[in-house]
Amino acid sequence: MTPKKTKIYILDTSAILSGKPIDLDEVEILTTTGVTKEINPGGKDYFLFQVLLEKKLKVNTPSKDSIKKVNIISKETGDLTRLSEVDKEILALALDVEKEGKKPVIITDDYSIQNIANALKIDFIGISQQGITRKFKWIYQCRGCGKKFKENKQVCPICGDITRSIILKKKNL
């Protein structure tokens, strides 16, 4: 019989700043060093963050290998330019937790994080919003000539107009 995986909640900044209660029974909670830098000292948000630290929130730094994997997958889905470095840390930390044989669940309202988590087969929960119901594949299209690019090009090399991100594919989860 396979041992039961320990459930780990990984909190992004939106989960902490939301002020919504998080059921901490029978779970571990983690976040990244990048998230801690996004919480400004003073005020209600900082107080809540301090309470979470006192309860059992642990701050970890993800491995470089997991960051690389997140970059590869987010490039494939077209989310690379939509993710901040902190977003990548959250996803990479979830991969590291999974490597330890534990069950990561990312708590976030960020749709790009959710899209990548889905691509990585990592569970997620929205804190203030429902969460994504479809997974997306993004590409870039010139506003002038309509040429489509897999890579992010801010200026079209054909006509010189600016590009925008568009959804190439939508799939139900």
C-alpha positions as CSV (number, residue, x, y, z in Angstrom):
1,M,0.0,0.0,0.0
2,T,1.3,3.5,-0.9
3,P,1.8,5.8,2.0
4,K,-0.6,8.8,2.2
5,K,1.1,12.0,1.0
6,T,1.3,14.9,3.4
7,K,-0.7,17.9,2.1
8,I,1.3,21.1,1.9
9,Y,-0.4,24.5,1.2
10,I,1.9,26.9,-0.7
11,L,0.7,30.5,-0.3
12,D,1.3,33.2,-2.8
13,T,1.1,36.9,-1.9
14,S,-2.6,37.1,-2.8
15,A,-3.5,34.3,-0.4
16,I,-1.7,36.1,2.5
17,L,-3.1,39.6,1.6
18,S,-6.6,38.4,1.1
19,G,-7.1,38.1,4.9
20,K,-9.4,35.1,4.2
21,P,-9.2,32.2,6.7
22,I,-7.1,29.2,5.7
23,D,-7.9,25.9,7.3
24,L,-4.5,24.9,8.8
25,D,-5.6,21.6,10.3
26,E,-3.6,18.7,9.2
27,V,-1.6,20.7,6.6
28,E,1.8,22.3,6.5
29,I,2.0,25.8,5.0
30,L,4.9,27.2,3.0
31,T,5.8,30.3,1.0
32,T,8.9,31.7,-0.7
33,T,11.4,34.3,0.2
34,G,10.1,36.4,-2.7
35,V,6.6,36.5,-1.2
36,T,8.0,37.8,2.1
37,K,9.6,40.7,0.2
38,E,6.2,41.6,-1.2
39,I,4.6,42.1,2.2
40,N,5.3,45.6,3.4
41,P,6.1,46.1,7.1
42,G,3.3,47.7,9.2
43,G,-0.4,47.5,8.8
44,K,-3.0,44.7,8.9
45,D,-1.4,42.7,6.1
46,Y,2.0,42.6,7.8
47,F,0.3,41.7,11.1
48,L,-1.5,38.8,9.4
49,F,1.7,37.6,7.8
50,Q,3.4,37.7,11.2
51,V,0.6,35.6,12.8
52,L,1.0,33.0,10.0
53,L,4.7,32.9,10.7
54,E,4.0,32.3,14.4
55,K,1.4,29.6,13.6
56,K,3.4,27.4,11.3
57,L,4.2,29.2,8.0
58,K,7.7,28.2,6.8
59,V,9.6,30.3,4.2
60,N,11.6,28.3,1.7
61,T,13.7,29.0,-1.4
62,P,13.0,26.7,-4.4
63,S,15.7,24.8,-6.2
64,K,17.2,26.2,-9.4
65,D,16.2,23.0,-11.2
66,S,12.6,23.5,-10.4
67,I,12.8,27.2,-11.5
68,K,14.2,26.0,-14.8
69,K,11.3,23.5,-15.3
70,V,8.8,26.3,-14.5
71,N,10.4,28.5,-17.1
72,I,10.3,25.7,-19.7
73,I,6.6,24.9,-19.1
74,S,5.6,28.5,-18.9
75,K,7.3,29.2,-22.2
76,E,5.4,26.3,-23.8
77,T,2.0,27.6,-22.5
78,G,2.9,31.2,-23.4
79,D,2.7,32.3,-19.8
80,L,6.4,33.1,-19.3
81,T,6.0,36.9,-19.7
82,R,2.8,36.9,-17.5
83,L,4.7,35.4,-14.5
84,S,6.7,37.4,-12.0
85,E,9.9,35.9,-10.5
86,V,7.8,35.4,-7.3
87,D,5.2,33.5,-9.2
88,K,7.9,31.3,-10.6
89,E,9.2,30.7,-7.1
90,I,5.7,29.6,-5.9
91,L,5.4,27.0,-8.7
92,A,9.0,25.8,-8.3
93,L,8.5,25.3,-4.6
94,A,5.5,23.2,-5.4
95,L,7.7,21.0,-7.6
96,D,10.3,20.7,-4.9
97,V,7.6,19.6,-2.4
98,E,6.3,17.0,-4.9
99,K,9.8,15.6,-5.2
100,E,9.8,15.0,-1.4
101,G,6.7,12.8,-1.9
102,K,4.3,15.3,-0.4
103,K,1.1,16.7,-2.0
104,P,1.5,20.5,-2.8
105,V,-1.6,22.6,-3.2
106,I,-1.0,26.2,-4.3
107,I,-3.3,28.8,-2.8
108,T,-3.6,31.7,-5.3
109,D,-5.9,33.8,-7.3
110,D,-3.4,34.4,-10.1
111,Y,-4.7,32.8,-13.3
112,S,-1.3,32.4,-14.8
113,I,0.0,30.5,-11.8
114,Q,-3.1,28.3,-11.9
115,N,-2.6,27.7,-15.7
116,I,1.0,26.6,-15.1
117,A,0.1,24.5,-12.0
118,N,-2.5,22.7,-14.2
119,A,0.2,22.0,-16.8
120,L,2.5,20.7,-14.1
121,K,-0.4,18.6,-12.6
122,I,-0.2,20.5,-9.3
123,D,-3.4,21.2,-7.4
124,F,-4.4,24.7,-6.7
125,I,-7.2,26.5,-4.9
126,G,-8.4,30.1,-5.4
127,I,-8.7,32.1,-2.3
128,S,-11.1,34.9,-3.3
129,Q,-12.0,33.8,-6.8
130,Q,-13.3,30.5,-8.2
131,G,-10.1,29.7,-10.2
132,I,-9.6,28.7,-13.7
133,T,-11.9,26.2,-15.4
134,R,-9.9,26.0,-18.7
135,K,-6.3,25.8,-19.5
136,F,-4.8,28.3,-22.0
137,K,-2.1,28.4,-24.6
138,W,-0.9,31.9,-25.3
139,I,0.8,33.3,-28.4
140,Y,1.5,36.8,-29.7
141,Q,-0.1,38.5,-32.7
142,C,0.8,41.7,-34.5
143,R,-1.9,44.3,-34.3
144,G,-1.0,45.6,-37.7
145,C,-0.4,42.7,-40.1
146,G,-1.8,39.9,-38.0
147,K,1.3,37.8,-38.1
148,K,1.4,35.3,-35.1
149,F,4.5,34.5,-33.1
150,K,5.2,31.8,-30.5
151,E,7.9,33.9,-28.8
152,N,7.1,37.3,-27.2
153,K,8.0,40.0,-29.7
154,Q,6.9,43.4,-28.6
155,V,7.4,44.9,-32.1
156,C,6.5,43.0,-35.2
157,P,9.7,42.4,-37.4
158,I,7.5,42.4,-40.5
159,C,5.5,45.7,-40.2
160,G,6.9,47.3,-37.1
161,D,3.5,47.5,-35.2
162,I,3.2,46.3,-31.6
163,T,2.1,42.8,-30.7
164,R,-0.4,41.6,-28.1
165,S,-1.0,38.3,-26.4
166,I,-3.9,36.2,-27.6
167,I,-5.2,32.8,-26.7
168,L,-4.3,30.1,-29.2
169,K,-6.1,27.2,-27.4
170,K,-8.6,26.7,-24.6
171,K,-9.2,23.4,-23.0
172,N,-11.6,22.5,-20.2
173,L,-10.0,21.2,-17.1
